[in-house]
Every structure is written in C-alpha cells, then in structure tokens.
Amino acid sequence: MTVKVISFFQEGCMGCKEQALILTEVEKDLGIEIEVIDAVKNPQYIKEHRLRVTPTTLIIEDGDVRERMEGFVHREDLEAAIRRNLPG
C-alpha cells in the first residue's frame, strides 16, 4: 500500500503561495514528501485528475484518489486527511 500526496498549483495564485508554506510544515511534521506540480506547465494532469481550481491537493493510495481537497486547506485539516490514509 503506497500513499502519495500531490499538490497542484499555478504561478500567481495567492492561495497556492499560502498553501506551499503549509505543505512544507506538514512534510516536516509527518516525515513525508508532498509532490508539488505546476498544473499549467503540466497540463496532462488537468485532464487526468479533473482539476478545476488551484491549489488542489490529492491523497492517492495505490493509484486511487482517496481524498481530494480543492482550494486552500488549513494545516490541521491537511494533516488529519493525510493521517487517515497512512498505513498503520
């Protein structure tokens, strides 16, 4: 069982800039890596994950999206969502 966290952003998005700070804190606190992808520069993800807004953060387990958070997500909510999907 592999859990992956991906956060999509785009340049000039104020919510994305704020989210980036939280992502860094959550990575440190939980000891995980969050993949950050510019959706505009990687348009294949827009269709693949049906992205409508940035930031969008996905928690994926074995290729299936388990949690989808569209827009800015507070640190506590993001950590709780990730913890729900971590093994053990």
N, C-alpha and C positions, 0 to 999 in steps of 0.2 A: 504494500500500500504506500503510494508516494503522494504526498501533499505538496502542491506548488501554489505560491501566491504570486499573482501578476497584477500590476497596477498600470493602467494606461493613462497617458497624459498628452497634452499638446502645448506647444510654446505659447506664451502669452496668457495662459489660463491661471487666474489668481488662485482659484480653489486647488489647482494642481500643485502650485508652489507651496501652499499651506499643507497639502496632503503629503508632499515629499518630506517635510520635516517630521511628520508623524510616522511615516514609513521607516525612516532612519531610527527613530526611538524604538519602535516596535521590533525591528530587526535585532537591535541590541538587547532589549528586554527578553525576547523569546529565543534568541540564539538561532534565528532562521534567516534565510535570504529571500528577499522580495525582488522579483524581476520587474524592472520599470521599463516600459516600452512607449515610445512616442508613436501614437496612433496615426498621426498624419504622415509621418515618414515610413510607416509600415502599414499601408492601407489593407493588406491582406487580412489583418486582424479585425478590422472594422466589420467585414462581412462574416468572417469565421465566428466571431463572438457577439455579433449583432450589437456593436457599440453604438450608443445613441448620444452619450454625454461623456465628458471628461471632467474630473477623474472617474474612472471605473476600476474597481478592484475585484478580482476574481480569486476564489479559492477553488482549486482544481485538484481532484483526487483521482488518480488513475485515468486521466483524460476526461473525466466528467466534472462539470461545474457544480460544486456543492453549495457555494454561496456567491452571490452577486451583489455588490454594493455600488450603486450609481450615485455620483456626486461626492461631496466631501463627507468623510467618515471620521467621527471623533475617535481618539486613541482607544478609549475604553471599549467602544463597540467593535473596533477592528481587532483588538487583542482577543476579545471574547469570541468573535467569529472564527479566528484562527485556532484558538484553543479547542473549540468544539470539534474541529476537524483534524487535529493532530492525533496520531496514534498513541495509545497508552493512556 
